[in-house]
Amino acid sequence: MKTLTTTIIGLVALLLVATQASAFPVAVKITNMEINGSYGGVDAYREAAYIHTLTHPTPGYCMKVYVTGPDGYQQLYPHESVEAQQHVIERGPGSYRVGSGCADSLATLVVDENGCVSPNEVVVVSDGGEGMTAWMLLRFSSMDGNCAGGGAGADGAQGEQGPAGSDGAQGPQGKQGADGAAGAAGAAGAAGAAGAAGAAGAAAPCTPCDDVANAAVNLACIVLNEALPTNIQELTDAATVIVDSLMISTNICEETCDIGAGIQAAIDAKLNP
C-alpha cells in the first residue's frame, strides 16, 4: 500500500511538472466601465475609476475575477487603486471559464498550443446588489510563445530586384582537342628554275682531211664501178658528193681542210700509180 501511494504521488508530481512546463504567461487587464448614455437603444460605455469596494459584506468581492479550467481555479483580487488592474496568470493549452465574484455573465478564454489567446477582449457583468452593478472589460494577451508581442504579420511585398552581380572569375582553360583530319593535298608548285649548264664534254675523235678525201674517192670508185665516169670531172663530181655526205658526221682534225684539192690528189694518185 505504501508503495502504491508513493507511485501515485510520483505520477502526480510528474503531471504537475509537465503541466507547468507547458503553461504560458497570459496578461489580464481589468478595467471598470460605466454607462455613458445610450445610442440607438444600445448602452455606451467608457472607462471609469476602478471600484475596489462595492456594497457587499466583503468589500471588493464583486470586483474579483476568477479563471477556472484545466489548470485549476484562480482568483484575481482587486487592490485599492483607481487604476485598471494588471494581473499575470499561467495557463496551458485549453479552454477556461472567466467570471467575477458576483457574475451574472461568464466568458470563455482559449489558450492554443502556441500560447496564443482568444478572445482578446470580453465584458463581464458584476452585480454587487442594491443597484450596484459593474461592467468589467477584460483584456487578454499572450506574453510568451509565438504570440508574444502579437502574432507575426503578413509577409511584406517583394522588394525590387537588386543589380546584377559582377562577372565571376574566368574558369580554367579546357583540355586540348584532338587533332583534326588531314587536309587535301595542295596544288603542285611552279617549276623550279633551270639548272646550270653542265661542263663541256670531251672532244670527239677527229679524222685527218686527207683520210676523208681518200675515203671519198675510194667509195666513189666502188659505187661507180659499173658506170665508170667518162672523164676526170665526172669522177671529181661524184667524189665531191660523197665527201659532202661524209662531212656531215665526220670530225676533221684540221681547222682548214681543202677537200677539193685532196680529192684531186687522190684521183691523180690512182690514175698515175
SESE-198995 format. One record per residue (C-alpha): residue in one letter; x, z, y. Coordinates in steps of 0.02 Angstrom, whole numbers, padded with zeros to 5 digits, always signed. Last residue first. Example, Ala and Ser with C-alpha at 12.3 -4.5 7.8 and 13.67 -1.06 7.14 Angstrom:
REM SESE-198995
s+00684+00357-00053 a+00615+00390-00225 
***
This chain:
REM SESE-198995
p+05018-07997+00249 n+04954-08111+00385 l+04768-08116+00365 k+04752-07933+00318 a+04870-07874+00451 d+04788-07981+00581 i+04620-07905+00537 a+04689-07729+00556 a+04766-07770+00724 q+04605-07844+00789 i+04507-07692+00731 g+04630-07576+00818 a+04622-07676+00978 g+04432-07663+00976 i+04437-07475+00939 d+04537-07439+01092 c+04534-07249+01068 t+04567-07132+01215 e+04540-06944+01181 e+04622-06966+01013 c+04558-06868+00864 i+04401-06966+00834 n+04252-06861+00773 t+04146-06983+00674 s+03957-06973+00656 i+03902-07105+00783 m+04074-07185+00776 l+04038-07255+00603 s+03890-07358+00660 d+03984-07430+00809 v+04129-07468+00692 i+04014-07568+00577 v+03951-07672+00721 t+04132-07701+00780 a+04185-07757+00605 a+04049-07887+00601 d+04097-07951+00773 t+04281-07961+00725 l+04241-08055+00566 e+04132-08177+00663 q+04273-08198+00792 i+04404-08233+00659 n+04314-08385+00593 t+04200-08443+00457 p+04142-08268+00410 l+04129-08238+00225 a+03956-08228+00154 e+03981-08160-00020 n+04116-08035+00029 l+04032-07991+00193 v+03993-07812+00146 i+04162-07781+00066 c+04259-07864+00206 a+04159-07771+00336 l+04193-07605+00248 n+04380-07641+00251 v+04373-07689+00435 a+04277-07533+00481 a+04389-07419+00380 n+04542-07496+00466 a+04468-07464+00639 v+04418-07284+00597 d+04589-07249+00522 d+04671-07320+00678 c+04573-07200+00791 p+04628-07046+00694 t+04485-06944+00616 c+04443-06766+00678 p+04397-06606+00589 a+04262-06509+00684 a+04317-06394+00823 a+04274-06209+00797 g+04109-06149+00866 a+04088-06091+01044 a+04031-05908+01056 g+03844-05875+01059 a+03738-05891+01213 a+03661-05727+01274 g+03489-05681+01207 a+03331-05747+01283 a+03225-05614+01372 g+03093-05522+01270 a+02926-05596+01227 a+02779-05503+01306 g+02704-05356+01213 a+02578-05373+01074 a+02410-05292+01114 g+02386-05107+01069 a+02344-05046+00896 a+02178-04951+00887 g+02180-04763+00919 a+02225-04633+00789 a+02085-04506+00759 g+02087-04347+00865 d+02199-04198+00831 a+02103-04036+00800 g+02055-03927+00949 q+02167-03794+01024 k+02088-03621+01019 g+01991-03560+01170 q+02070-03486+01325 p+02020-03307+01360 g+01866-03274+01470 q+01870-03284+01658 a+01822-03121+01741 g+01638-03100+01786 d+01558-03181+01935 s+01493-03060+02065 g+01321-02982+02044 a+01165-03067+02107 p+01079-02977+02249 g+00947-02846+02206 q+00770-02889+02156 e+00643-02809+02267 g+00570-02646+02211 q+00437-02626+02079 a+00286-02534+02141 g+00284-02348+02109 d+00239-02274+01942 a+00091-02157+01952 g+00123-01977+01998 a+00183-01845+01877 g+00071-01697+01868 g+00074-01559+01998 g+00208-01434+02039 a+00216-01380+01858 c+00110-01499+01753 n+00244-01544+01627 g+00265-01362+01581 d+00261-01218+01705 m+00167-01151+01855 s-00003-01228+01817 s-00136-01212+01950 f-00305-01125+01955 r-00411-01096+02112 l-00559-00976+02104 l-00683-00977+02247 m-00784-00816+02248 w-00962-00803+02310 a-01017-00626+02348 t-01188-00546+02343 m-01226-00377+02421 g-01414-00380+02428 e-01431-00204+02359 g-01329-00253+02207 g-01148-00309+02194 d-01194-00483+02139 s-01041-00590+02101 v-01057-00780+02100 v-00921-00891+02029 v-00850-01045+02114 v-00728-01162+02025 e-00567-01253+02071 n-00426-01334+01971 p-00537-01372+01822 s-00432-01387+01721 v-00258-01325+01679 c-00100-01414+01622 g+00015-01309+01512 n+00074-01459+01411 e-00032-01418+01258 d-00189-01400+01366 v-00258-01250+01461 v-00447-01253+01491 l-00540-01133+01606 t-00730-01115+01588 a-00840-01036+01722 l-00970-00899+01720 s-01119-00859+01830 d-01213-00698+01874 a-01051-00605+01868 c-01048-00423+01918 g-00869-00391+01860 s-00825-00572+01887 g-00812-00724+01774 v-00691-00839+01681 r-00710-00892+01499 y-00558-00973+01417 s-00523-01132+01317 g-00356-01158+01230 p-00169-01189+01250 g-00076-01028+01290 r-00113-00914+01437 e-00003-00803+01544 i-00086-00744+01706 v-00024-00746+01885 h-00126-00672+02029 q-00147-00704+02216 q-00293-00626+02311 a-00350-00705+02473 e-00313-00598+02625 v-00415-00454+02693 s-00324-00334+02585 e-00359-00179+02483 h-00317-00235+02308 p-00427-00330+02189 y-00407-00310+02001 l-00378-00462+01890 q-00445-00417+01719 q-00378-00484+01553 y-00461-00508+01384 g-00372-00588+01237 d-00254-00736+01212 p-00385-00845+01126 g-00517-00811+01263 t-00557-00694+01407 v-00518-00702+01592 y-00586-00571+01710 v-00611-00569+01896 k-00640-00406+01991 m-00738-00422+02152 c-00890-00340+02076 y-00792-00181+02046 g-00725-00173+02222 p-00775+00009+02243 t-00843+00085+02082 p-01018+00152+02108 h-01060-00010+02196 t-01088-00063+02375 l-00942-00184+02385 t-00761-00139+02410 h-00615-00261+02409 i-00703-00394+02510 y-00582-00535+02551 a-00608-00598+02726 a-00705-00760+02733 e-00678-00940+02681 r-00825-01053+02721 y-00981-01101+02627 a-01122-01224+02656 d-01288-01197+02570 v-01383-01355+02522 g-01555-01393+02594 g-01491-01539+02693 y-01358-01430+02772 s-01371-01242+02760 g-01278-01114+02862 n-01110-01034+02843 i-01129-00945+02678 e-00980-00837+02637 m-00828-00868+02525 n-00704-00740+02459 t-00546-00823+02393 i-00464-00787+02226 k-00302-00880+02187 v-00251-00890+02004 a-00078-00955+01954 v-00055-01000+01771 p+00104-00958+01675 f+00108-01047+01507 a+00097-00967+01335 s+00177-01048+01182 a+00314-00917+01160 q+00190-00776+01188 t+00079-00837+01047 a+00226-00861+00930 v+00288-00686+00970 l+00114-00614+00944 l+00096-00704+00779 l+00266-00643+00722 a+00215-00465+00765 v+00051-00486+00672 l+00143-00552+00521 g+00263-00404+00525 i+00120-00279+00540 i+00035-00361+00391 t+00194-00352+00288 t+00220-00168+00331 t+00041-00128+00280 l+00063-00220+00115 t+00224-00124+00079 k+00142+00042+00117 m+00000+00000+00000 
***
